[in-house]
Amino acid sequence: MIANLMMYERPQLADAHDRYWALISQNLTAAGMNNPETLSQTAEEFFVWNHPDLVLSQTCGMPYRTWLHHKVQLVGTPDYGLADCPAGYYRSAIIVRADDPRTQIAAFKDAVFAYNQTFSQSGYAAPFYHLKPQGIWFENRFQTHQHVGSARAVATGQADIASIDAVTWRNIEKFEPFATGLRVLDWTTPTPGLPLITASGNNADLVFNAVRAAIAALEDQDKALLGITGIVKIPKADYLKYSNPD
């Protein structure tokens, strides 16, 4: 058995994630479902997502629609209470350096774009489709493998622009000193947020109820740290209707 919640993990949130999982685990056990005692937060993401004994993990919309939707069950989508987003949805902050004089995204056409992964909805697909109507995409790209790395690359001048998941951006503003040197140039259109998944043989409704009850039982301090307000059910079709970048 394996479980992890690594998509928004960072050192300042580790203890809160552990307490969150302890509540979920308690609820799963009470409902008769075996589960691991601890989260495997450092395990490789695709190893976890494809694990035959996956109890719970959080993935990204693009990997879900591209590789996972026919292999796993959709449990639900956490709601992070993001401004100007429906429950369970999120968007990306397109960030640049605070002192960059350019005010229009078109002016960054020849700039260096930092991105975490080409299979990231928020870091790659969302900005791709945000810019497509203008006939713009970045020829100069710099892969960082993590949203925090992309933001740091812009702050340090290795890149000029990046697209950061709104939850991650909120955490960067809260925890990273370099965030004061950045500003949001634009926001992408909201899309379904990072879904929770479980192995195909599990009872997804049972897992959903365990997570919902755990969120309700979280201490206010942990809710604030994780930024989580609830969990909703977004239909599978709403994830699959989005296209992948060319």
Residue pairs with C-beta under 8 A, 6 or more apart in sequence:
1 34
1 35
1 36
1 53
1 55
2 36
2 40
2 43
2 48
2 51
2 53
2 54
2 55
2 57
3 21
3 35
3 36
3 39
3 40
3 54
3 55
3 56
3 57
4 39
4 40
4 41
4 43
4 48
4 56
4 57
4 58
5 17
5 20
5 21
5 39
5 41
5 56
5 57
5 58
6 39
6 41
6 42
6 43
6 45
6 48
6 57
6 58
7 58
7 59
7 60
7 194
8 58
8 167
8 168
8 171
8 194
8 226
8 227
9 17
9 41
10 148
10 171
10 175
12 171
12 175
12 225
13 171
13 225
13 226
14 41
16 221
16 222
16 225
16 226
17 39
17 41
17 226
18 38
18 39
19 218
19 219
19 222
20 214
20 215
20 218
20 222
20 226
20 228
21 38
21 39
23 213
23 214
23 217
23 218
24 35
24 56
24 210
24 211
24 214
25 35
25 36
25 37
26 214
27 209
27 210
27 211
27 213
27 214
28 34
28 35
28 55
28 206
28 207
28 210
29 35
31 206
31 209
31 210
33 55
33 202
33 203
33 206
33 207
33 210
34 55
35 55
35 56
36 55
40 48
45 59
46 63
48 54
48 57
49 57
49 59
49 63
49 68
49 72
49 197
50 68
50 71
51 199
52 199
53 199
54 72
54 197
54 198
54 199
54 202
55 198
55 199
55 202
55 207
56 75
56 196
56 197
56 198
56 207
56 211
57 196
57 197
57 198
58 78
58 194
58 195
58 196
58 197
59 68
59 194
59 195
59 197
60 119
60 120
60 121
60 122
60 194
61 121
61 125
61 191
61 192
61 193
61 194
61 195
61 239
61 242
62 119
62 120
62 121
62 124
62 125
62 242
62 244
63 119
64 74
64 195
64 197
64 239
65 239
65 240
65 242
65 244
66 119
66 244
68 197
69 236
69 239
69 240
71 200
72 197
72 198
72 199
72 200
73 197
73 198
73 199
73 200
73 202
73 204
74 195
74 196
74 197
74 204
74 236
74 239
75 195
75 196
75 197
75 198
75 204
75 207
75 208
75 211
76 88
76 195
76 196
76 208
76 211
76 212
76 231
76 232
76 233
76 234
77 88
77 192
77 193
77 194
77 195
77 196
77 231
77 232
77 233
77 234
78 88
78 193
78 194
78 196
78 211
78 215
78 228
78 230
78 231
79 87
79 88
79 193
79 228
79 229
79 230
79 231
79 232
80 90
80 166
80 167
80 193
80 227
80 228
80 229
81 227
81 228
81 229
82 89
82 90
82 91
82 166
82 167
82 170
82 190
84 91
84 187
84 190
85 91
85 166
85 190
86 190
87 230
87 232
88 192
88 193
88 231
88 232
88 234
89 190
89 191
89 192
89 193
89 234
90 122
90 165
90 166
90 167
90 190
90 191
90 192
90 193
90 194
91 122
91 126
91 166
91 187
91 188
91 189
91 190
91 191
92 122
92 123
92 126
92 127
92 130
92 163
92 164
92 165
92 166
92 169
92 187
92 188
93 163
93 164
93 166
93 169
93 184
93 187
94 105
94 127
94 130
94 161
94 162
94 163
94 164
94 184
94 185
94 186
94 187
94 188
95 151
95 154
95 161
95 162
95 163
95 164
95 169
95 182
95 183
95 184
95 185
96 102
96 108
96 154
96 160
96 161
96 182
96 183
96 185
97 154
97 155
97 157
97 160
97 181
97 182
97 183
98 180
98 181
98 182
98 183
99 181
100 160
102 108
102 185
103 185
105 131
105 134
105 136
105 161
105 185
105 186
106 134
106 136
108 138
108 160
108 161
108 185
109 136
109 138
110 139
110 140
111 138
111 140
111 159
111 160
111 161
112 138
112 140
112 141
112 142
112 158
112 159
112 160
112 161
113 127
113 138
113 140
113 141
113 142
113 159
113 160
113 161
113 162
114 141
114 142
114 143
114 144
114 149
114 150
114 151
114 153
114 154
114 158
114 159
114 161
114 162
115 123
115 124
115 141
115 142
115 143
115 144
115 150
115 162
115 163
116 123
116 124
116 143
116 144
116 145
116 146
116 147
116 149
116 150
117 123
117 124
117 143
117 145
118 124
118 143
118 245
121 191
121 242
122 147
122 163
122 164
122 165
122 166
122 168
122 188
123 147
123 150
123 162
123 163
123 164
123 165
124 163
124 245
125 242
125 244
125 245
126 163
126 188
126 189
126 191
127 163
127 188
128 137
128 245
129 188
129 189
129 243
129 245
130 163
130 186
130 188
130 189
131 137
138 161
142 153
142 158
142 159
144 150
144 152
144 153
144 159
147 162
147 164
147 165
147 168
147 169
147 172
148 168
148 172
148 176
150 159
150 162
150 163
150 164
151 162
151 164
151 169
151 172
151 176
151 178
151 179
151 182
152 176
152 178
153 159
153 162
154 160
154 161
154 162
154 182
155 178
155 179
155 181
155 182
156 178
161 185
163 188
164 172
165 194
166 187
167 227
169 184
170 227
171 227
172 179
173 179
191 242
192 234
192 238
192 239
193 234
195 234
195 239
196 207
196 208
196 211
196 231
198 204
198 207
208 231
208 233
211 231
212 230
212 231
215 223
215 228
215 229
215 230
215 231
218 226
218 228
223 229
